[in-house]
């Protein structure tokens, strides 16, 4: 079987941790599209969900920072953050070590990917799961792209990682879903937290929808840092999903800057 579902979404901790402080109409509009994504995901009847995220120093630090890593465990715990601060309770999330090992074996033929049998989920994974698999009953395979510490993997390699994931999925018998989650522009843990470059976000999303390979992979890290903050490096997760679904139509279900969430909130799907 191949991919049965693919999409992208935001994962900022304020989405769940500061929900009551957001404009009600904006918040409910965003939440409604996340729930719509969940219904589409459920309708696809996946056996497992790959979540491509940017890990926030919960498991990897600069003494050991893989460019790419896949989880290979039968279960995970999260969130690592304080429950009250994040607005998400501690939970056990099922994994699928056997499927993960098979996927890793195929991806390794194209991309030097690390793997981890222990992985604590932070908000980068738990915020999307809170909306998409609220019962935590779908096996998850986490995938991390280093979006934190330079040198960062080139955007063209993030696309290649997506291509490799797709080929790996195509070789399995299971029905597999894929989510990329991150940015877009934001300035986390800085005095500029809450700043959002809406024009930059919309331009990137337009390139994502149009399957514009050159446009999506043409940003330099210096330009991204200047125009979209360190959080903008997380476009790598969206580029990965684009690489995995090249040629398929895409749609943005929702995009609005919500400053109290400190990010332009995004929900996008791929029509496979």
Backbone bond lengths (Angstrom), bond angles and torsions (degrees), N, CA, C in turn:
res aa  C-N    CA-C-N  psi(-1)  N-CA   C-N-CA  omega(-1)  CA-C   N-CA-C  phi
1 X - - - 1.466 - - 1.521 109.02 -
2 X 1.275 118.14 160.07 1.451 122.60 177.66 1.524 109.57 -112.23
3 X 1.312 115.72 -164.79 1.454 119.02 174.40 1.522 110.27 -62.63
4 X 1.315 115.92 137.98 1.464 120.35 176.48 1.516 111.21 -110.72
5 X 1.335 117.09 -9.56 1.466 121.11 179.50 1.517 108.12 -160.22
6 X 1.330 116.71 144.35 1.469 121.46 174.17 1.518 109.03 -151.73
7 X 1.313 115.39 146.76 1.456 120.33 178.69 1.510 111.41 -169.90
8 X 1.332 115.45 -179.31 1.457 122.53 179.16 1.520 108.51 -139.29
9 X 1.333 115.49 154.27 1.462 119.47 177.49 1.520 109.85 -162.23
10 X 1.314 115.99 167.17 1.461 122.82 177.21 1.526 110.22 -83.33
11 X 1.358 115.19 162.85 1.460 117.74 -179.37 1.531 113.16 -141.16
12 X 1.311 119.88 16.62 1.456 122.04 -175.44 1.526 111.18 -56.40
13 X 1.339 117.76 141.21 1.464 119.90 -176.87 1.524 114.07 -62.77
14 X 1.342 117.15 -27.43 1.457 119.41 178.81 1.511 113.67 -65.01
15 X 1.338 117.28 -20.53 1.472 121.05 -179.49 1.525 111.28 -57.35
16 X 1.320 116.20 -36.53 1.462 120.41 177.20 1.524 112.11 -106.99
17 X 1.334 116.67 -32.27 1.459 119.78 -174.64 1.515 114.57 -79.09
18 X 1.344 117.90 -24.51 1.461 121.01 -178.54 1.529 111.22 -125.20
19 X 1.304 116.28 30.24 1.469 119.91 -173.94 1.522 112.10 -60.14
20 X 1.339 117.33 -36.14 1.467 119.87 -174.77 1.527 111.81 -72.46
21 X 1.339 117.23 -14.26 1.469 120.53 -178.49 1.524 112.45 -95.57
22 X 1.308 117.61 -4.93 1.463 121.22 -178.91 1.529 110.83 -83.04
23 X 1.329 115.04 156.70 1.460 119.77 171.40 1.525 108.71 -56.32
24 X 1.317 116.55 127.24 1.467 121.03 -171.55 1.522 112.07 -60.63
25 X 1.315 117.68 -43.94 1.464 120.47 -177.91 1.527 110.81 -64.86
26 X 1.338 116.74 -43.26 1.460 119.98 178.56 1.523 110.72 -63.88
27 X 1.329 115.29 -47.47 1.468 119.84 -178.29 1.523 111.24 -60.06
28 X 1.308 116.05 -47.18 1.459 118.70 -177.42 1.520 111.56 -68.63
29 X 1.334 117.14 -33.50 1.457 119.31 175.66 1.514 111.69 -64.16
30 X 1.323 116.40 -43.15 1.460 121.12 178.16 1.521 111.05 -65.75
31 X 1.311 116.54 -48.65 1.463 120.05 179.71 1.526 111.13 -58.86
32 X 1.336 116.40 -39.58 1.471 119.55 -179.07 1.519 110.80 -61.83
33 X 1.339 117.35 -38.74 1.468 119.85 179.70 1.525 110.90 -72.51
34 X 1.326 117.42 -33.71 1.464 119.31 174.93 1.532 110.28 -64.70
35 X 1.310 116.47 -40.15 1.467 119.15 177.40 1.530 110.96 -67.52
36 X 1.335 116.48 -34.17 1.467 119.43 175.73 1.522 110.30 -64.64
37 X 1.328 116.62 -38.80 1.455 119.83 175.74 1.527 110.48 -62.32
38 X 1.325 116.00 -41.68 1.470 119.19 178.25 1.525 111.16 -58.89
39 X 1.326 117.12 -44.08 1.469 120.01 -179.17 1.530 111.06 -63.36
40 X 1.328 116.82 -38.46 1.466 119.82 177.46 1.527 110.77 -67.35
41 X 1.322 115.51 -39.55 1.467 119.90 176.88 1.519 110.47 -61.76
42 X 1.318 117.24 -47.36 1.461 120.92 -179.72 1.526 111.45 -62.68
43 X 1.333 116.43 -38.74 1.463 120.43 -179.94 1.524 111.89 -64.97
44 X 1.320 117.66 -25.26 1.465 121.82 179.09 1.527 112.22 -76.46
45 X 1.319 117.45 -13.43 1.472 124.49 176.88 1.538 112.59 53.20
46 X 1.344 116.89 54.38 1.475 118.46 179.64 1.519 111.73 -73.47
47 X 1.311 115.15 153.15 1.470 121.90 172.77 1.521 111.14 -90.01
48 X 1.326 117.21 -19.66 1.461 121.70 -179.60 1.525 108.71 -158.73
49 X 1.326 114.80 156.46 1.460 122.31 -179.82 1.523 109.34 -125.25
50 X 1.335 116.53 121.32 1.462 121.55 171.76 1.521 107.85 -89.33
51 X 1.326 116.81 124.55 1.464 121.64 177.49 1.521 108.23 -110.87
52 X 1.323 116.60 109.19 1.461 121.89 177.87 1.525 107.40 -91.75
53 X 1.322 115.89 113.49 1.454 120.61 -174.40 1.522 110.44 -133.96
54 X 1.321 114.53 176.97 1.460 122.15 174.02 1.522 107.17 -107.90
55 X 1.300 116.51 114.23 1.458 122.12 -177.23 1.528 109.66 -77.57
56 X 1.349 116.98 136.65 1.456 121.33 -169.04 1.532 112.15 -107.13
57 X 1.324 116.27 53.52 1.464 122.70 177.40 1.527 112.82 65.46
58 X 1.316 118.10 20.45 1.460 120.54 175.13 1.523 110.92 -79.74
59 X 1.315 117.45 -30.14 1.461 122.25 -177.75 1.517 113.11 -123.98
60 X 1.328 117.50 -32.79 1.455 122.18 -176.78 1.516 109.47 -120.99
61 X 1.323 115.89 140.27 1.457 120.18 176.73 1.529 107.97 -131.41
62 X 1.316 117.48 -175.04 1.449 119.68 -172.04 1.525 113.24 -69.44
63 X 1.341 117.79 -12.42 1.463 119.35 175.05 1.523 111.87 -79.21
64 X 1.344 116.59 -12.10 1.473 121.10 179.98 1.517 108.06 -163.36
65 X 1.326 116.08 84.48 1.463 121.48 -174.09 1.526 110.18 -119.78
66 X 1.332 117.67 95.67 1.468 119.44 178.13 1.518 111.27 -69.88
67 X 1.314 115.84 144.69 1.461 119.72 175.34 1.524 110.47 -66.29
68 X 1.350 115.45 -38.13 1.468 122.32 178.94 1.519 108.34 -139.81
69 X 1.315 115.35 140.32 1.463 118.85 177.54 1.519 109.04 -149.14
70 X 1.328 116.21 140.75 1.467 122.91 175.10 1.521 108.98 -118.23
71 X 1.316 115.98 141.54 1.456 120.87 176.22 1.517 110.97 -79.14
72 X 1.322 115.80 141.67 1.459 120.88 -178.18 1.527 108.77 -135.82
73 X 1.324 115.88 63.36 1.463 122.06 -178.82 1.526 109.33 -133.46
74 X 1.319 115.30 163.85 1.464 120.46 177.21 1.517 112.59 -92.75
75 X 1.330 116.88 0.26 1.446 119.66 177.89 1.513 111.54 -169.77
76 X 1.325 115.20 153.23 1.459 122.06 -177.86 1.532 108.70 -138.67
77 X 1.328 115.54 161.28 1.456 121.75 177.31 1.526 108.96 -123.57
78 X 1.319 115.58 148.05 1.450 120.08 175.20 1.517 110.68 -174.87
79 X 1.314 117.44 167.95 1.462 126.23 -1.56 1.528 112.09 -84.03
80 X 1.329 115.62 158.98 1.461 119.63 175.70 1.528 110.71 -74.79
81 X 1.335 116.45 -24.22 1.456 120.48 -178.91 1.537 111.07 -74.76
82 X 1.324 114.42 166.59 1.459 120.84 175.97 1.528 110.46 -60.42
83 X 1.324 116.67 132.42 1.462 121.11 -175.67 1.520 112.26 -61.11
84 X 1.320 116.25 -43.96 1.460 119.73 -177.57 1.519 111.05 -66.98
85 X 1.345 116.76 -40.48 1.461 120.68 179.42 1.518 111.53 -63.67
86 X 1.339 117.21 -42.74 1.461 120.95 -177.24 1.521 112.47 -84.99
87 X 1.315 117.60 -22.30 1.459 120.06 -177.38 1.511 113.40 76.49
88 X 1.330 117.13 21.22 1.464 122.25 179.24 1.526 107.74 -134.19
89 X 1.324 117.31 127.32 1.447 121.26 -179.70 1.512 112.62 -75.82
90 X 1.333 115.48 157.23 1.458 120.82 177.15 1.524 110.14 -61.48
91 X 1.316 115.85 141.12 1.460 120.54 -177.00 1.516 110.50 -151.15
92 X 1.315 115.43 157.58 1.458 122.70 170.57 1.516 108.13 -99.35
93 X 1.322 115.76 131.76 1.467 121.57 -178.03 1.520 108.14 -116.17
94 X 1.329 117.89 125.45 1.466 118.78 -179.78 1.517 112.28 -70.32
95 X 1.329 115.59 147.89 1.450 122.01 173.22 1.518 109.51 -119.13
96 X 1.330 116.10 -170.04 1.459 121.63 176.64 1.526 106.92 -148.73
97 X 1.343 114.97 88.55 1.465 119.97 -174.28 1.518 112.09 -63.21
98 X 1.316 117.27 -37.05 1.462 120.11 -178.39 1.524 111.06 -65.23
99 X 1.327 117.18 -48.54 1.460 120.29 178.15 1.520 110.59 -63.21
100 X 1.329 116.82 -42.05 1.461 119.94 179.88 1.523 111.35 -59.72
101 X 1.327 116.87 -43.10 1.461 119.72 -179.97 1.522 111.20 -62.54
102 X 1.319 116.77 -39.31 1.463 119.78 178.34 1.530 111.14 -66.41
103 X 1.326 116.74 -41.94 1.463 120.18 177.42 1.533 111.22 -62.44
104 X 1.321 116.03 -44.97 1.458 120.71 -179.78 1.525 110.79 -59.49
105 X 1.323 116.57 -41.95 1.457 120.36 -179.94 1.510 113.03 -58.72
106 X 1.339 116.70 -37.88 1.465 120.23 179.37 1.526 110.39 -76.50
107 X 1.332 117.44 -44.60 1.461 120.51 -179.01 1.525 111.03 -59.43
108 X 1.336 116.71 -36.46 1.464 121.10 -179.38 1.527 113.21 -59.97
109 X 1.320 116.89 -20.99 1.455 119.18 178.86 1.528 111.98 -68.54
110 X 1.341 116.43 -21.50 1.465 121.26 -177.26 1.522 113.60 -118.71
111 X 1.323 116.69 -34.59 1.461 121.63 -172.54 1.525 108.68 -130.96
112 X 1.320 117.02 136.40 1.465 121.00 176.35 1.526 108.79 -76.45
113 X 1.332 115.37 94.36 1.458 121.21 -176.15 1.525 109.76 -106.89
114 X 1.322 116.47 136.57 1.451 121.44 173.00 1.525 109.02 -85.62
115 X 1.333 115.71 170.97 1.463 119.17 174.90 1.515 108.83 -144.13
116 X 1.332 115.39 156.03 1.457 121.41 -176.70 1.519 109.64 -138.44
117 X 1.326 116.23 130.49 1.453 121.48 176.73 1.523 111.84 -91.33
118 X 1.326 116.42 -5.84 1.462 121.71 173.47 1.525 108.16 -129.20
119 X 1.335 116.38 134.47 1.458 119.54 -174.58 1.523 107.83 -159.64
120 X 1.310 116.63 119.84 1.461 121.85 174.73 1.525 108.63 -95.55
121 X 1.319 116.45 125.10 1.462 119.96 -177.59 1.529 110.67 -79.73
122 X 1.336 115.73 131.79 1.459 120.06 172.28 1.526 108.59 -104.56
123 X 1.331 116.36 -166.85 1.469 119.49 -174.51 1.529 112.54 -62.29
124 X 1.345 116.85 -24.17 1.456 119.10 -179.56 1.506 113.86 -60.55
125 X 1.325 116.34 -26.73 1.468 121.53 175.94 1.527 111.14 -104.99
126 X 1.328 116.50 -40.87 1.462 119.40 -171.62 1.526 113.61 -71.41
127 X 1.324 118.98 -33.47 1.469 119.03 178.47 1.531 110.86 -63.56
128 X 1.340 119.65 -49.01 1.471 118.25 175.13 1.531 113.19 -60.11
129 X 1.334 117.34 -42.60 1.465 118.94 -179.40 1.519 111.78 -63.69
130 X 1.319 117.14 -32.55 1.458 120.98 178.35 1.528 111.72 -56.11
131 X 1.340 116.01 -33.66 1.459 120.80 178.95 1.530 112.36 -93.16
132 X 1.327 117.12 -39.83 1.461 120.90 -168.41 1.518 113.73 -89.70
133 X 1.320 118.03 -31.87 1.468 121.16 176.96 1.532 108.22 -136.43
134 X 1.330 117.64 64.71 1.465 120.66 -171.70 1.522 114.11 -62.89
135 X 1.312 118.08 -19.11 1.474 120.69 176.91 1.531 111.08 -91.19
136 X 1.315 117.08 -3.48 1.467 122.36 -179.03 1.532 110.79 50.66
137 X 1.316 114.35 49.04 1.463 120.19 -177.11 1.527 112.42 -115.25
138 X 1.333 117.32 7.95 1.463 121.44 178.38 1.522 108.17 -112.90
139 X 1.331 118.76 124.10 1.463 119.95 178.64 1.529 111.86 -57.34
140 X 1.315 115.17 134.57 1.462 122.19 -176.63 1.528 109.51 -115.77
141 X 1.321 115.23 138.28 1.462 122.00 172.05 1.518 106.55 -117.45
142 X 1.346 117.75 106.99 1.467 119.35 -179.01 1.520 111.38 -77.60
143 X 1.320 114.64 144.22 1.464 121.30 174.67 1.525 107.83 -131.12
144 X 1.308 116.60 129.72 1.454 120.97 179.80 1.519 110.42 -112.19
145 X 1.331 115.27 133.84 1.458 121.88 167.48 1.519 106.32 -112.39
146 X 1.319 117.46 129.50 1.457 120.05 179.37 1.524 109.92 -65.08
147 X 1.323 115.56 110.72 1.460 122.11 175.38 1.526 110.74 -118.74
148 X 1.346 116.49 14.27 1.453 121.24 -171.49 1.530 113.03 -107.35
149 X 1.338 116.72 -58.06 1.448 119.33 -171.70 1.507 113.02 -115.69
150 X 1.341 117.87 127.58 1.454 120.19 177.91 1.522 111.28 -69.40
151 X 1.348 116.09 152.12 1.468 126.40 5.64 1.526 111.80 -77.44
152 X 1.323 115.18 134.86 1.459 121.46 -179.83 1.519 110.20 -89.30
153 X 1.328 115.32 148.22 1.461 118.89 177.83 1.526 110.20 -62.38
154 X 1.328 118.37 137.05 1.467 120.39 178.37 1.523 111.86 -59.80
155 X 1.323 116.33 148.51 1.462 121.11 -178.41 1.531 111.59 -60.38
156 X 1.323 116.98 -34.29 1.468 119.27 178.15 1.527 111.07 -65.26
157 X 1.335 116.91 -30.20 1.461 120.21 176.87 1.524 110.63 -74.61
158 X 1.326 117.43 -32.95 1.462 119.97 175.26 1.525 109.89 -63.18
159 X 1.332 116.99 -39.36 1.471 121.56 174.83 1.522 109.31 -62.00
160 X 1.320 116.87 -45.12 1.468 121.09 179.78 1.522 111.03 -62.31
161 X 1.318 117.00 -38.48 1.468 120.53 176.22 1.526 110.07 -59.81
162 X 1.325 116.93 -41.52 1.456 120.40 176.34 1.519 112.29 -63.19
163 X 1.335 116.77 -42.93 1.464 119.94 176.49 1.531 110.89 -58.56
164 X 1.332 115.97 -42.14 1.460 120.24 -178.86 1.521 111.35 -67.45
165 X 1.339 116.84 -39.68 1.461 119.90 176.05 1.532 110.65 -61.09
166 X 1.319 116.24 -41.45 1.462 119.48 -179.71 1.524 110.60 -63.41
167 X 1.330 116.53 -44.37 1.462 118.88 179.35 1.524 110.44 -63.11
168 X 1.328 116.36 -38.48 1.458 119.98 178.38 1.524 111.02 -64.45
169 X 1.319 116.64 -41.56 1.471 120.27 178.15 1.521 111.01 -64.53
170 X 1.331 116.21 -39.70 1.465 120.68 -178.50 1.524 112.37 -61.83
171 X 1.327 116.93 -24.13 1.463 120.41 -176.63 1.531 113.16 -90.70
172 X 1.341 117.03 -0.95 1.462 120.05 -178.20 1.523 110.87 -100.91
173 X 1.329 116.15 159.28 1.457 121.14 177.36 1.527 111.89 -85.75
174 X 1.344 117.01 -18.85 1.457 120.49 -177.91 1.532 111.87 -75.09
175 X 1.323 114.81 155.26 1.464 122.14 171.60 1.527 107.29 -85.53
176 X 1.329 117.14 122.61 1.457 120.85 -171.08 1.527 110.40 -123.10
177 X 1.327 115.53 135.89 1.461 122.74 174.17 1.527 108.90 -108.33
178 X 1.331 115.96 155.06 1.463 122.27 -176.26 1.518 109.34 -136.52
179 X 1.341 115.64 128.08 1.459 121.35 175.89 1.525 108.56 -125.88
180 X 1.332 116.62 133.55 1.445 121.65 169.91 1.520 108.45 -107.21
181 X 1.315 117.92 132.38 1.455 119.83 -174.33 1.519 111.14 -137.88
182 X 1.332 115.54 133.87 1.453 120.52 -178.59 1.510 111.24 172.38
183 X 1.328 118.24 -160.52 1.452 129.10 -178.17 1.530 116.77 -9.02
184 X 1.244 120.51 -149.34 1.464 124.41 22.36 1.546 110.10 -91.83
185 X 1.335 118.33 -111.39 1.455 118.76 -178.34 1.524 110.42 -65.43
186 X 1.308 116.62 130.53 1.465 121.72 169.18 1.520 109.55 -168.78
187 X 1.317 114.34 159.69 1.457 123.03 -173.61 1.536 108.77 -122.46
188 X 1.338 118.05 70.98 1.465 119.72 -173.97 1.522 112.72 -67.50
189 X 1.332 114.41 145.48 1.481 121.41 172.82 1.524 112.33 57.99
190 X 1.330 116.65 34.89 1.461 121.63 177.34 1.524 108.35 -135.18
191 X 1.330 118.34 167.20 1.471 119.91 174.39 1.522 113.08 -60.09
192 X 1.334 117.91 -17.88 1.467 121.89 179.32 1.528 112.67 -90.52
193 X 1.324 117.82 7.78 1.464 119.85 179.06 1.525 110.04 -56.30
194 X 1.313 116.00 129.73 1.458 122.07 -174.40 1.510 112.80 104.19
195 X 1.332 116.53 -16.96 1.461 120.91 175.26 1.522 109.27 -72.35
196 X 1.324 116.77 138.87 1.464 122.34 -179.37 1.530 107.63 -138.87
197 X 1.320 117.06 132.00 1.467 121.71 176.80 1.526 107.43 -98.14
198 X 1.318 115.27 87.24 1.468 120.59 -174.18 1.527 112.07 -61.08
199 X 1.316 117.25 -41.03 1.470 119.83 -178.87 1.522 110.73 -62.50
200 X 1.334 116.57 -42.13 1.468 120.77 178.98 1.526 110.22 -63.96
201 X 1.319 116.47 -44.75 1.462 120.86 179.25 1.518 111.13 -58.13
202 X 1.321 115.60 -49.20 1.474 119.46 -175.88 1.528 111.28 -65.02
203 X 1.329 116.86 -35.91 1.464 119.48 177.70 1.524 110.67 -65.33
204 X 1.339 116.48 -43.81 1.462 118.64 178.11 1.528 110.72 -62.97
205 X 1.325 118.02 -44.68 1.462 120.76 -179.25 1.524 111.42 -63.93
206 X 1.327 117.44 -34.66 1.461 120.24 175.29 1.521 110.34 -62.39
207 X 1.326 117.07 -41.63 1.458 120.28 177.55 1.540 110.43 -65.83
208 X 1.327 116.11 -38.05 1.471 120.30 178.91 1.536 110.58 -63.57
209 X 1.310 116.95 -45.46 1.468 121.18 -179.56 1.524 110.46 -64.46
210 X 1.331 117.41 -40.04 1.467 121.40 -177.76 1.524 113.05 -79.79
211 X 1.350 117.08 0.09 1.461 120.68 -179.59 1.528 110.63 58.86
212 X 1.333 115.02 40.81 1.455 122.20 -175.99 1.527 109.01 -86.10
213 X 1.312 116.88 90.66 1.469 121.76 -177.35 1.522 111.66 -58.00
214 X 1.309 117.19 -49.82 1.455 120.49 -177.90 1.526 111.21 -62.85
215 X 1.328 115.49 -40.10 1.459 119.21 179.60 1.512 112.61 -66.24
216 X 1.326 116.91 -44.69 1.466 120.77 -178.38 1.522 112.58 -68.72
217 X 1.318 117.18 -32.95 1.468 120.25 -175.30 1.528 112.42 -100.09
218 X 1.331 116.81 4.89 1.455 120.38 -174.75 1.521 114.98 -90.83
219 X 1.329 118.50 -5.33 1.460 120.61 179.74 1.529 110.75 -72.76
220 X 1.311 116.98 135.44 1.460 119.47 169.06 1.522 108.64 -86.13
221 X 1.327 116.53 155.88 1.457 119.35 178.42 1.528 111.25 -62.91
222 X 1.313 116.81 -35.20 1.468 120.13 179.39 1.523 110.62 -64.45
223 X 1.331 116.61 -42.69 1.463 120.33 178.21 1.519 111.05 -65.16
224 X 1.318 116.01 -42.97 1.462 119.83 -179.28 1.524 110.59 -63.32
225 X 1.317 116.94 -44.96 1.467 121.00 -179.85 1.528 110.28 -61.35
226 X 1.316 116.26 -40.77 1.468 120.81 -179.61 1.525 111.72 -67.47
227 X 1.317 117.19 -44.10 1.461 121.43 -170.44 1.525 114.39 -96.11
228 X 1.351 116.85 -22.45 1.467 119.56 -173.58 1.515 113.50 -131.65
229 X 1.331 117.85 2.10 1.451 120.76 178.98 1.520 112.42 76.08
230 X 1.332 114.74 175.65 1.462 118.19 177.53 1.521 111.37 -60.54
231 X 1.339 116.82 -33.56 1.456 119.62 178.57 1.518 113.15 -62.24
232 X 1.342 116.94 -23.12 1.459 119.97 178.62 1.511 113.37 -65.10
233 X 1.336 117.20 -19.91 1.466 119.36 177.62 1.528 111.32 -61.90
234 X 1.327 117.62 -19.28 1.464 121.38 -178.67 1.524 113.51 -71.89
235 X 1.335 118.03 -2.37 1.469 118.32 172.91 1.531 110.66 -58.90
236 X 1.313 117.40 -16.38 1.466 120.44 177.91 1.528 111.67 -57.16
237 X 1.317 117.87 -33.47 1.470 119.49 179.81 1.528 110.94 -69.99
238 X 1.340 116.83 -36.68 1.460 120.72 176.93 1.529 110.45 -69.85
239 X 1.341 116.28 -39.44 1.463 120.61 178.23 1.524 110.07 -64.19
240 X 1.325 116.89 -38.06 1.464 121.05 176.92 1.521 110.97 -58.84
241 X 1.331 116.91 -47.41 1.472 120.02 178.96 1.524 110.54 -63.81
242 X 1.330 116.58 -36.96 1.468 119.72 176.90 1.521 110.49 -62.11
243 X 1.335 117.14 -42.21 1.458 119.97 178.06 1.514 112.27 -63.57
244 X 1.331 116.31 -34.95 1.457 120.63 -179.46 1.517 112.67 -74.73
245 X 1.335 117.22 -17.42 1.470 120.40 -174.11 1.526 111.29 -128.03
246 X 1.326 117.03 26.05 1.468 120.83 -176.66 1.522 110.68 -53.16
247 X 1.329 115.36 132.41 1.462 120.99 178.54 1.515 114.31 92.44
248 X 1.335 117.94 -10.36 1.466 121.03 -179.60 1.532 110.17 -91.54
249 X 1.341 117.87 143.89 1.472 120.18 177.40 1.526 111.21 -64.49
250 X 1.335 115.52 146.82 1.457 121.29 -179.31 1.519 109.97 -131.00
251 X 1.326 114.97 158.03 1.460 120.70 -176.56 1.529 109.49 -146.66
252 X 1.324 116.06 136.34 1.459 121.03 172.78 1.527 107.57 -93.90
253 X 1.314 116.46 114.10 1.457 121.23 178.65 1.521 111.51 -79.18
254 X 1.332 115.72 -28.82 1.471 118.86 -177.15 1.518 109.57 -159.14
255 X 1.323 115.53 136.14 1.462 121.43 164.85 1.526 107.97 -150.38
256 X 1.302 116.66 123.30 1.457 122.64 171.05 1.518 108.86 -152.24
257 X 1.327 117.61 138.33 1.468 119.39 172.50 1.526 109.73 -73.14
258 X 1.328 116.08 127.19 1.460 121.71 178.55 1.527 106.26 -124.99
259 X 1.334 117.84 93.70 1.467 120.77 -170.51 1.525 114.53 -57.37
260 X 1.321 119.03 -36.69 1.461 119.20 -179.24 1.524 111.21 -67.21
261 X 1.337 117.33 -22.11 1.466 121.22 172.71 1.536 110.53 -87.16
262 X 1.329 115.87 -7.37 1.467 123.58 175.46 1.515 113.36 64.96
263 X 1.336 117.53 28.26 1.455 120.51 -179.30 1.526 109.17 -163.77
264 X 1.334 114.99 156.00 1.448 119.84 169.01 1.517 108.06 -79.42
265 X 1.327 116.77 112.77 1.470 120.76 -171.55 1.524 110.69 -79.18
266 X 1.313 114.89 128.63 1.464 121.85 -168.95 1.523 110.66 -129.37
267 X 1.321 115.47 139.39 1.465 122.51 169.81 1.520 106.39 -136.97
268 X 1.321 116.77 120.62 1.460 121.32 178.47 1.511 111.30 -135.34
269 X 1.316 116.37 147.75 1.469 119.86 179.07 1.526 109.49 -129.91
270 X 1.324 113.72 157.94 1.450 121.65 176.01 1.534 107.78 -111.55
271 X 1.311 115.97 133.63 1.463 120.91 178.00 1.532 108.19 -91.40
272 X 1.320 115.93 98.62 1.460 121.03 -176.29 1.522 110.76 -85.16
